[in-house]
């Protein structure tokens, strides 16, 4: 793992963005676009603190839900290959963290420190959120190593359902084994997400449908990602919360999870 801090270092030194807004990283957020949004100068101290906290947590980082993590990603240490962590400011909401690839297929794990530096968040909660976010992005890297991005949009939807679903599941809580997925408020969120995804699939199957389904500003509005997460929780429940069942999902991949969802999760709707 390499760490690139040129963007955040420039901002913290100069307190301006003129020297960074044309960096190539901002053309990688969405394909065919250059996306940049300058952070407010008044957030400087919070950004500086969050950056320092992020760096300290990244050293010798251990993913959250490590027991489940090691069950799913059996060769975790071996399979985490070369990638570069970019600490930046300037990505627009909701792009606080992302995995991107350049034309040479180099892997970048990108964290926007301003987007993470929510001024209303307590330090303990900020630490937890950063740990969950790193866990989330590391999961993407391991998933992408095993499963490559497909060409057809129908396959792309299944891929995101699986990829984002598993990353969200592993980073939903620091102890997902204790989550009651049948609790009323979660059931309501699940049913709403399933319904929206099913309806959207009947109307739209284009790039905008995919982007909207994984990047909505409201966590629960990401209907592809959240439906994938709940499909995994349903599979976990149907297998008596057996951790080894989660290993099966990873081994069998996007089509398996999507077919399970269609057969068992939305039947009769």
HELIX and SHEET records of a PDB file:
HELIX    1   1 UNK A    6  UNK A   14  1                                   9    
HELIX    2   2 UNK A   24  UNK A   27  5                                   4    
HELIX    3   3 UNK A   41  UNK A   43  5                                   3    
HELIX    4   4 UNK A   44  UNK A   58  1                                  15    
HELIX    5   5 UNK A   66  UNK A   72  1                                   7    
HELIX    6   6 UNK A   76  UNK A   79  1                                   4    
HELIX    7   7 UNK A  113  UNK A  116  1                                   4    
HELIX    8   8 UNK A  123  UNK A  146  1                                  24    
HELIX    9   9 UNK A  153  UNK A  170  1                                  18    
HELIX   10  10 UNK A  176  UNK A  178  5                                   3    
HELIX   11  11 UNK A  184  UNK A  203  1                                  20    
HELIX   12  12 UNK A  207  UNK A  215  1                                   9    
HELIX   13  13 UNK A  219  UNK A  221  5                                   3    
HELIX   14  14 UNK A  223  UNK A  238  1                                  16    
HELIX   15  15 UNK A  243  UNK A  252  1                                  10    
HELIX   16  16 UNK A  254  UNK A  260  1                                   7    
HELIX   17  17 UNK A  261  UNK A  265  3                                   5    
SHEET    1   A 4 UNK A   2  UNK A   4  0                                        
SHEET    2   A 4 UNK A  84  UNK A  88  1                                        
SHEET    3   A 4 UNK A 107  UNK A 112  1                                        
SHEET    4   A 4 UNK A  97  UNK A 101 -1                                        
END                                                                             
